[in-house]
Every structure is written in C-alpha cells, then in structure tokens.
Amino acid sequence: MQVGSKYYESLWFDENDPGEVKVIDQQRLPWEFQIVVLENVEEVYLAIREMTVRGAPVIGVLAAFGMYLNAYNHADDPQLQERLDHAAEYLISSRPTAVNLAHAVREQQKVYYALSDLAAIPAALLKRALEMLEAEKVACRRIGEYGYALIRELSENKKGKPVNILTHCNAGWLATIDYGTALAPVYEAHIQGIPVHVWVDETRPRNQGARLTMWELEQAGVPCTLVADNVGGHLMQHGMVDIVLVGSDHTTQMGDTANKIGTYLKALAAQDNHIPFFVALPFSTIDMALQDGITDIEIEQRAARELIEMEGMMGSQLKKVNIVPPETPVVNYVFDVTPARLITGLITEKGICEASEKGIDSLLEQ
C-alpha cells in the first residue's frame, strides 16, 4: 500500500541484510511512521506480544521469520533442532488466539524435521517463510476481488450512491502484509471507482480502528468516519449501513469466527436489522480441528493497563494517562466469537461460502 509517495508492506525481508526482518511499528501509528528492525527470536516474540505487529496473518508470517532468525543466529549449534523446538513453543505462547501463529511455527518445524543436514536449516526456513509471506499477499488480493463483487452489487442496487460499510478493529494491509482481509474489498471497490464510505469503530481498548484503520483508509483516499464502538447499532437502525465487513483471527471448521472483542455485538445488531454480515479471511485462519468456537477457541486476556490507561499525543510526545484509578478491578478479554448462524458468508481467497462445515468443505473441494 502507498504511504505518502512510497509503497510499503507491513513486513519485509531484505536479502542484503539476512539477519534482519523489518516491520512497521503499529504502536506508533497514526502519529509517527516508524520502521522496526528485528534481529532475533526474542525481539520477534516481543513485537508480537506487545503488538508492535498485530493481525493474525502478519503475526503468523513474522513468527515464521522468527524461526528463521533463530536458526540463522545459531547455525553452528549442534543442538540446533532442540533450540528451534524451544523457540517454537516460545513464539506460540506470545498470542494464544490467532491460529496463524501456531500454524506458521508448526510449518517451520516440519521443514527442519525433514532435514538431516543442520547446515541446510536456515536457508530452508527462510525459503518457507518467504513462501508464507507471498501466499498471504495472494490470498488477500483474491479476497478483495471476491468481496468487491458484493460491494459492486450493492452499488448497483443503490444506483451509484455510496455504499456504507461498517468495520470493526483493523483488518487491512497492516494486519496482513498487503491488501487486507475485510478492507481488501473496500480498496478494490475504491480503485474500480465505486463510491464507498466506511464507518470505523474505534475498537477499544487499544483503538486499532481509530488509530490504524482510519490511518490506512485516509492514506488510500477512501472516505471514512470514526465512530464510538457502540454506535453501530444506531447506524444500522437508521439505514446508514449497507454491509458489515470484519476479519477473523481464528475460524472453526463449522464457520464460527473469533475477532476483536465487540464483533459479536455487531453481528447481533446486523441480524436484527437485516444487514449482511460478512467475515473476510484467508484459509490460513481456519482451524479444521475445532468444532465449537465458543468452547474451543482460547480467548486471550491481556493486561489490565490496556483498559486503565489511554494513550495519545500530547504536544510532540506520546503520553499515557489513567482514565480510572490504577487499582480498579479489570478483566480484559480481547476477542469474542461470532457464531456461524449470525454470519451471512465467509469471503476467502477461494471464493465466498456460507459459514458452515458444508460451505467451507465446498471451497476446499474445488
């Protein structure tokens, strides 16, 4: 995506610097655009855990590069495979809900388990990480193409009036290397000249909608408006939303999806107001081992300070202030599960299907 006059992806590897992976610091946006250089598995772990990088597809790819960096930095270790096994569990522990993270790490384990020559491991892990990076980009581009058809149809029904889209959290290029999931159809529609307008939930407590989605859309020139998290139902009641598009960090075989906390409430409001509710996701977020999202998907709880504090720009410095007393009892669930029955359809790189085992299987069979 364009940032000013330059093209960026949210994560990249430069073959001239084989000991580094570069990412955009999402904690500094929208006030400062900074690039962070990661050189070892510990730095990758912290970048994921502290949400310098967030979004299921991109943290999966970053974890794959984390495995590579660990092998690159310890290529002479005769116990390299054991070291990598330790790094694998370490990385997986950083964020428990997003299935892409564990999937990417397990894929890297398959790579080095298949090798008897320890010297070949770093290059093999790099090759697989680069393949994952490219696969996510291709998947998101195709999601945009399939989802675009939905927006085009709505535009035709509205006789060219702007299509109003509600989204929650950030499921754009920052979260997915490039293009995005939920935002990919929006970008494609904008490129194709279809008038669109996006209602952007602030997405408490870390405000990824306000800070990241608004920044992305403004960079792309897409008309957008920031709203408080609880405004969505009101907008739907008054005919101000034509479609809801959200992403997913973890999807079950039956079509249940886990996304940022508050997504479930948007799905309930959409159903009550007969508004299509679509979840955009690459197949890499589908966990075929899980049946019931509500009971089977582990929901991450994060630090109380994310609710107690607010961060913003004061003068030229980023500052945090307490919005309640520090000793306030807090529980901070950061994802919820939207049952398949509330989802109009899943937009994937293989096509659009109903949110069900039958629907998912129909695309897998193609």
N, C-alpha and C positions, 0 to 999 in steps of 0.2 A: 504493500500500500504506500501511497505517497505521504510523506511528512514534509510539508513545505514543498521544496522542489526536488527532493531526493526520495528514491524508492527504498523501503526497508521491509524486512521480515522481522518477526518478533524474536527470532533466534537464528543464529547463523554460525557456520564454521568456515574459517579461512585456512586453506591448505598451506599457506605461507607461515601460519602460526599453529602448528599441530598440537601444541599443548594448551590451547585456549578454545573456549566457546564463548560467544558474545550474545548478550540478551539486552533487551530494553527494560529498564528499571520501571516496573509498573507502579511502584510505591511513590515515585516522584511525579508522575503524571497527575493532573494536566499542567502543572506549573513549570516543571522542568523536564526536558527530554535528555535523559542520560543513558549511556551505554555502560553496562557492567561486564567485566571480563571475569570468567570463571575458569580456574586452573586445576581444581582437584575435586574429589567427590564430596569433601566436607563443604566446600563453597556451593556446590550444586545442591546438596541437602538443605543448606540454609536458605538458598534462593527460593527453593520450593516451599519450605516450611514457613518462612517469613513473608512469602507471597511477593517477593521481587518479581517472580514469574508465577502466573496463575492461569487457570483454564486447563481442562482435562487433556486436550490433545497436545498442547505445548509442554506441559509438565511431563507427559509420557516421553516425548522426544528428548527433552532435557535429561531425564533420568537415563535414557539410553546413552546419551553422550557422557553422563556422569560415570557410567560403567566403563566407557572407552577411556576417559581421562584417568581412571584408577589403574587400568591396565597400562596405559602409556607411561604413567609416572612410576610404575613398579614393574616394568617389563623384565628386569633382571631377577625378580624374586622367584626362587624355585618353588615357593608355595603360592604362586600367583592365583591358581584356581580357588584356593581356600580364601585368599584375600578378596577375590571378586565375590565369592559367596557371602562373605561378611558385608561387603559394600551393597550387595543386592538387598539384603534384609534392612540395612540401614536406610537406604533410599526409600524403600516401600513404606517404612514407618513414618515418613515425613508428612504425608497426607493420606488418610485411610479411605476416603470415599471415592475418589476418582479412579475408575478401573484401568484407565490408560496407563497409569503409573506402574502398577504391578505387572500389567501385560507387557509393557516395553522391557522392563527389567527381566522378566522370565524369558522373553525372546532373546535377550543378550546371553542369558545363561545357556540356552540351547546352543548358541554359537560356540561358546568356548568349551562346553561339554563334548562337542563333536570334534574337537581338535586335540591331537596328541602332541603337537609341536607348540610349546609355550610361546616361542618367538613369533608365531603367526597370530596370536590372540589380539594384540592391539589393532592391527590392520583390519582384521575380520570384524571386530566390534565397531570400528569406525565405519566400515562399509555398511553394516546393518543399521547403524544409527542414521546415516545419510539416506538409506532407503526408506526408513520410517518417516524422516522429515519430508521427503518428496511425496510419499504416499499420503500424508496428511494434507499437503497442499492440493494434490489432485482430488482427494475426496471432498475437500471444502469447495473447490471450484465447481465440482459436479453438483453438490448440494445447492449451490447458488443457482445453477442452471435449472434444476428441477423445481426449486422453490419459486423461481422467477415466474413460472407458468401460473402459479396460484395468484400472484400479485397482478399479473397481466389480465387474468380473467376478472378479478375484482375491479380493475381499472376499466375494463370494457363495460362491465355492468353499471359502473358509476359514470359512464360516458365521458371519461377522461378527467373527472375530478380527482383530487389527490386521494390516494389510498392511505388510510390512517392505520398505522401498525403500532401495537404495544409490545414492548420487550422488557425483560427483567434481567438484571445483572449485566455482564459483558460476555457476549458470545460472538465477538468479532475477531479481527485478524490478530489482535494482541494475545488472544487466548488460543490461537490455532495455527501459528506460523504465518498464514496469509489467508485472505478472503473472509474467514469466519465460518460459523455454522448458522446461527439464527440471523446474523447480519448479512451473510453472503447473498441471499435472495434480494435483500434490500439494495445492496451495492449493484447487483446485476440489473435490477429494475431501474435504478438511477442512471446507470450507464446507457441503458436502452431508451432513455427519455421518458419513462413513465413517471408521472408526478407522484411522489410519496412523501409522507410525513410520519416521523417516528415519535411516539410518546416514550420517554425513557424514565423508568423507575429509578429513583436514587439508589436503591438497594442497600439499605442499612444491614449490618453496621459498618462495613468498610467502604460503602458508597462506590462500588465498581461501576454502577450505571452513571452516576453523576460525574465521576472522575474519568472513567475510561470510555464508556460507550458514547457519551456526549463529545468527548475529545475526538474519538475516531470519526464519528459522523460529521462533525464540523470540518475535520481535515479533508473529508471526501466531498464536502459541499452538499450533504444531504440535509434537508430541512428537519429539524428535531426540536423537541421541547422537553425540558426536565420537569418531572412531577414527583411529589412525595409518594412513597411506596403504597399508601392506602388510597390513592386517588383513582386507581384503575377501575374499580367497580363503578364509581360515579361516572367516569368517562363512558363505560360500556352502557350504563343505563340510559344515557342521553345520546346514544347513537354516534359517538365520537371515535369508536374503534371498529375497524373492519376485520381485523385479524390479529391474533396474538402469536408471536413467534418467539420461542425461547430455545435454549440449548439444554444439554444433558451431560452430567459428569459420569453417570452410571445408569445403564439401561438393562432391564431384565429380559429374559427370553420371552416373557409374557407381554412386554411392552410398557411396564411401569418405568418411570424415569425419575432420577434424582437430580435436582438442580438447586440453585441458590435458594435459601430459605425465603418463603413468600411466594414461590412459584405455584404451589398447590392452591393457595387462595385465589390467584389469578385464574387458574383453571376452573375453580368453582364458580367464580363470577362470570367467566366466559360461557360456561354451560347454562347458567341461569338466564343469560341474555342472548342465547343462541348465536354466539360468535365463534367462528372456527378457531381452534386452539391447536397449533402445530408445534411439534418439537423437532428441531433440526439437529442431526447428529451423524457423525461418521460411524461406520460399523465397529470401529475400534472401541467404542464406548459400550457395546452390547456384551453383557456377561451371560453366556449361554448356560452357565452353571446355576444361575439364580432364577427362582420362580416368582416369589412374592417380594416385591420391592420394599414394602413396609416392614416386613420382619427380617428380610435377608440382607438388605443394604446397610452397611455400617455408616451411621451418621456422625460426622466429625463434630466434636465440640472444641471450640477454641478459647483462648484466654479471655477472662472477664474484662480485661482492659479495653478490648475492642468495643465493648458497649459503654464502659465507663468514660472513655475518652473520645474526643473528636479532634481530628487533625485538619489544619487549614493553613493558609498562607497569611502571615502577619508581617506586613512590610515586605522585606525581602527574604524572610526566613519561614520555613515550615515549623509550625508550633503545634503542640498538643495541649488541650485543656480538658479538665474534668467537667463533665456535664451533670454528674451526680457524685455524692460523696464516695471516696475510694473504697470504703468498707461496705458499700451496697451489695447485698446478695445478688448474684448474677448467674444465669445459665445461658450459654451462648451456642445454641445449635446453629450450624451454618448451612445446612441443606435440609430439604424436605422432599418427600416422594409424592409425585403425582400419579395416581392410579391410571392404568391404561383406559379405563372406562370414561375418563374425562378428556382424553386426547383424541382430537379429530383425526390426526395422522402423523406419521413419522416421515420426515424428509431426510433421506440418506443419499449417499453417493451412488447407490444402485437404483434409486427411484423413490417414489412415495408409496407408503403402505399403511394399512390400518395398524394401530398399536395393539398387536396381539401376536401370539405364537404363530398363528397361521399366516399373518401378514409378513412377519419377519422371515419365516421359512420360505415364503413365496419369492422373496428377493434373493435369498441365498441359493435357491434352486436355479436362478437364471444363469 
